[in-house]
């Protein structure tokens, strides 16, 4: 029940502040100078002039006011008033006294658990299975770290390099990489999309020439097949890119021997396919090649456009692969 003033001790005993008798029957009960309201007169042991008073007939209690059956005088002596805790109730347990055996099964509800109170240490190994995981798990704003020896395709990054002429990506943690090209456009028509590899974050340090080949197949004229092979300090991903095409260029490339899969005796190689579209026709381009030098451990890839900048909704998406024998 609610109390006015200081709540009485439950299960304990307290001597209340001394009272001085005067020509009145009513007195205010206090404990430590604060009003004290017992639950009933039966909770008080009152001594008046050396005689213990009977609750209910010799005195009554209302809130924090004690009223004797008749008015006192200044010659009377209120010896003491002892407030006794309610014996049927349990007071506040001392620290460290409540064991798990004293907590009833299912007694701890969700409302009694503070937010963020459950730490990893409180979750047993293998305790969370499919039944505890929602059928739809939203990880869009989370970073998912996979085990060190995870076999599979992992999304590295999606890059929108619009307004720049190059992008550089660290691929040092993967053995193989897939790069997807989406709606690649350039501000200058006829530019090539090139690829370099290097040992530093510029994507070109210690890079050497690439042997490469590409062959174009025109959809509107299957007999008009052209091909090219050569060597330069970069590989050509897309030749003679139609910069003014709103359809852009789409495709993919697979890169091997990069990052953790690259050693001093394993060259970087790549292969892929592109589809580019002009206002008049469509062209399929098959590409491939490898690094001439095998003396460096290459970790970074640079994709650039030979003239102008990337434009439109150009997007490059990188996925990494590691292979482990388990």
C-alpha positions in Angstrom: 0.0 0.0 0.0 1.2 3.6 -0.5 2.7 5.6 2.4 2.9 9.3 3.2 6.3 10.2 4.5 9.0 7.6 5.3 7.9 4.0 4.6 8.1 1.8 7.7 10.8 -0.8 7.9 9.4 -4.2 7.0 10.5 -7.1 9.2 12.7 -4.8 11.4 12.4 -2.6 14.6 13.0 1.1 14.9 12.8 3.5 17.9 10.9 6.6 16.7 11.9 10.1 17.5 11.1 11.2 21.1 7.9 13.0 21.8 7.2 15.6 24.5 3.8 15.4 26.2 1.7 18.5 26.3 -2.0 19.4 26.7 -3.1 17.5 23.6 -4.0 13.9 22.7 -2.5 13.9 19.2 1.2 13.8 18.2 3.1 13.5 15.0 5.2 10.4 14.6 8.7 10.9 13.1 11.7 8.8 12.3 15.0 10.6 11.8 13.0 13.9 11.6 10.8 12.6 8.8 7.1 11.8 9.2 6.5 8.1 9.8 3.3 6.3 8.9 2.8 2.8 10.3 0.4 0.4 8.6 -1.7 0.1 11.8 -1.6 0.9 15.6 -0.7 -2.8 16.1 2.7 -2.0 14.6 3.6 0.3 17.5 4.8 -0.4 21.1 4.0 2.8 23.1 5.2 3.4 26.7 3.4 6.2 28.6 4.5 7.0 32.2 6.2 3.6 32.4 3.1 1.7 31.2 2.7 -0.1 27.9 -0.4 1.2 26.1 -2.9 -1.1 24.3 -3.3 -0.4 20.6 -6.8 0.5 19.5 -8.1 1.5 22.9 -5.3 3.5 24.6 -4.2 5.0 21.3 -5.0 5.0 17.6 -3.0 5.8 14.5 -4.1 7.7 11.3 -1.3 8.2 8.8 1.6 9.7 10.8 -0.7 11.0 13.6 -0.8 9.1 17.0 -3.8 9.9 19.1 -4.1 8.9 22.8 -7.6 8.1 24.2 -7.4 11.3 26.3 -5.4 14.5 26.3 -2.0 14.4 28.1 -0.4 17.1 30.2 3.1 18.4 30.5 3.7 16.3 33.5 3.2 13.1 31.5 6.1 11.2 30.0 6.0 9.5 26.6 8.9 7.1 27.4 9.4 5.6 23.9 7.6 4.5 20.8 9.0 1.4 19.1 7.9 0.6 15.5 7.9 -3.1 14.7 8.2 -4.4 11.2 5.3 -6.4 9.8 6.3 -10.0 10.6 4.3 -11.5 7.7 6.2 -9.5 5.2 9.8 -10.0 4.0 12.1 -7.0 4.0 14.8 -6.1 1.5 17.3 -9.1 1.4 20.9 -8.5 2.2 23.4 -8.4 -0.6 24.4 -11.9 -1.8 21.6 -13.7 0.2 19.3 -14.7 -2.7 20.4 -17.9 -4.4 19.1 -19.3 -7.6 17.1 -21.9 -5.6 15.1 -19.0 -4.1 13.9 -17.8 -7.6 10.9 -19.5 -8.9 10.9 -21.1 -12.3 9.8 -18.6 -15.0 9.8 -15.9 -12.4 12.1 -13.6 -14.3 10.1 -11.9 -17.1 11.3 -9.8 -20.1 10.3 -6.7 -18.2 12.8 -7.5 -15.5 15.8 -7.7 -17.9 17.5 -4.4 -18.7 18.2 -3.5 -22.3 21.6 -4.7 -23.5 22.0 -6.7 -20.3 22.7 -10.0 -22.1 26.3 -10.3 -23.1 28.0 -12.8 -25.3 29.4 -14.5 -22.3 25.8 -15.3 -21.1 24.9 -17.1 -24.3 26.0 -20.8 -24.3 27.9 -22.3 -27.1 25.4 -23.7 -29.7 22.5 -22.2 -27.7 21.1 -20.2 -30.6 19.7 -22.3 -33.4 17.3 -21.7 -36.4 14.3 -21.5 -34.1 15.7 -18.4 -32.4 16.4 -16.6 -35.6 13.7 -14.7 -37.5 12.8 -16.0 -40.9 13.8 -12.6 -42.3 17.1 -11.3 -40.9 18.0 -7.7 -41.9 21.7 -7.2 -41.9 21.7 -4.1 -44.2 23.3 -1.9 -41.6 25.6 -4.6 -40.1 29.1 -5.9 -40.9 29.1 -9.6 -41.1 32.5 -11.1 -40.3 32.9 -14.7 -41.6 35.2 -17.4 -40.1 38.9 -17.2 -41.2 38.5 -20.4 -43.2 35.2 -19.7 -44.9 34.7 -21.3 -48.3 32.4 -19.2 -50.5 31.8 -16.0 -52.4 31.9 -12.9 -50.2 30.8 -9.5 -51.1 33.8 -7.1 -50.8 32.4 -3.7 -52.0 30.3 -2.0 -54.5 31.8 1.2 -56.0 30.2 4.0 -57.9 33.1 5.9 -59.4 31.0 8.5 -61.3 33.0 11.7 -61.8 36.4 10.1 -61.4 38.6 8.4 -64.0 39.8 5.5 -61.8 39.1 3.3 -58.8 41.6 1.2 -56.8 40.5 -1.8 -54.7 42.5 -3.8 -52.1 42.1 -7.5 -52.9 44.8 -8.8 -50.6 42.5 -11.0 -48.5 41.2 -13.2 -51.3 42.6 -15.8 -53.7 40.2 -15.1 -56.5 38.0 -12.1 -57.3 34.9 -11.6 -59.4 34.2 -8.1 -60.7 30.7 -7.3 -62.0 30.3 -4.3 -64.4 26.9 -2.6 -64.3 25.9 0.2 -66.7 29.4 1.4 -67.3 29.4 4.7 -69.0 32.1 7.3 -69.8 32.1 11.0 -70.5 34.2 10.4 -73.6 33.1 8.1 -76.4 35.7 5.7 -77.7 37.7 5.4 -74.5 39.0 2.1 -73.2 38.4 0.6 -69.8 41.7 -0.7 -68.5 42.9 -2.8 -65.6 46.2 -2.7 -63.7 47.7 -4.6 -60.8 50.2 -3.5 -58.2 51.8 -4.2 -54.8 50.6 -1.0 -53.2 47.5 1.1 -52.8 48.1 3.0 -56.0 47.3 -0.2 -57.9 50.3 0.1 -60.2 53.5 -0.2 -58.1 55.7 -3.0 -59.4 53.1 -3.7 -62.0 54.4 -5.2 -65.3 53.0 -5.7 -68.7 49.9 -7.8 -69.4 49.5 -10.2 -72.2 45.9 -9.9 -73.2 43.4 -10.7 -75.9 39.9 -9.7 -76.6 37.4 -10.6 -79.4 34.3 -8.7 -80.4 31.2 -10.4 -81.8 28.6 -8.0 -83.2 25.0 -9.2 -82.6 23.7 -7.6 -85.8 26.4 -9.2 -88.0 27.7 -12.5 -86.8 30.3 -12.6 -89.6 31.8 -9.4 -88.5 34.2 -10.8 -85.9 37.2 -8.8 -84.9 40.0 -9.7 -82.4 43.0 -8.2 -80.9 45.9 -9.4 -78.7 48.9 -7.5 -77.4 50.9 -6.5 -74.4 50.9 -3.3 -72.5 51.2 -2.0 -68.9 47.5 -2.6 -68.5 44.9 -5.0 -69.6 42.0 -3.8 -71.7 38.7 -4.8 -70.2 36.5 -2.9 -72.7 37.8 -1.4 -76.0 36.3 1.6 -77.8 33.6 2.1 -75.1 30.5 3.9 -76.4 30.5 6.7 -73.9 27.2 8.2 -75.1 25.2 5.0 -74.7 22.6 5.2 -72.0 22.4 1.4 -71.9 26.0 1.3 -70.8 28.2 -1.8 -70.6 27.5 -4.8 -68.5 29.6 -7.9 -67.8 32.0 -9.7 -65.4 35.6 -10.7 -65.0 37.2 -13.4 -62.9 40.7 -12.6 -61.5 43.0 -15.4 -60.2 46.4 -15.2 -58.5 45.6 -12.0 -56.6 46.0 -11.4 -52.8 46.3 -14.6 -50.8 46.4 -16.7 -53.9 49.4 -14.8 -55.3 52.9 -16.1 -54.8 56.3 -15.3 -56.4 55.7 -18.1 -58.9 52.0 -17.6 -59.7 51.0 -15.1 -62.3 47.8 -13.1 -62.2 45.3 -14.1 -64.8 41.8 -13.0 -65.8 39.0 -13.8 -68.1 35.5 -12.5 -68.6 32.7 -11.3 -70.9 31.2 -7.9 -71.6 28.1 -6.8 -73.4 28.1 -3.2 -74.7 25.4 -1.5 -76.6 25.4 1.4 -79.0 22.5 3.2 -80.6 22.8 0.9 -83.6 23.9 -2.5 -82.4 25.0 -4.7 -79.6 28.5 -6.2 -79.2 29.7 -9.1 -77.1 33.4 -8.9 -76.0 35.3 -11.9 -74.7 38.4 -11.0 -72.8 41.3 -12.7 -71.1 45.0 -12.3 -70.2 47.8 -12.7 -67.7 50.6 -10.8 -66.0 54.0 -11.2 -67.7 56.0 -11.0 -64.4 55.7 -13.5 -61.5 58.2 -12.0 -59.1 55.8 -9.9 -57.0 52.9 -10.5 -54.7 50.1 -8.3 -56.2 47.4 -7.1 -53.8 45.7 -4.1 -55.4 43.6 -3.7 -58.6 43.1 -0.4 -60.5 40.3 0.0 -63.0 40.4 3.2 -65.1 39.1 4.9 -68.2 41.6 6.0 -70.8 39.8 9.4 -71.5 37.3 11.4 -69.5 35.5 10.2 -66.4 33.1 7.4 -65.5 29.6 8.7 -65.9 25.9 7.8 -65.6 25.1 5.0 -63.1 28.4 3.2 -63.5 28.9 0.5 -60.8 31.6 -2.1 -60.1 30.8 -4.8 -57.6 33.7 -7.0 -56.2 33.3 -10.5 -54.7 36.1 -12.4 -53.2 36.7 -16.2 -53.0 38.9 -18.2 -50.7 39.4 -22.0 -50.9 40.2 -24.2 -47.9 40.5 -27.9 -47.6 38.3 -28.8 -44.6 
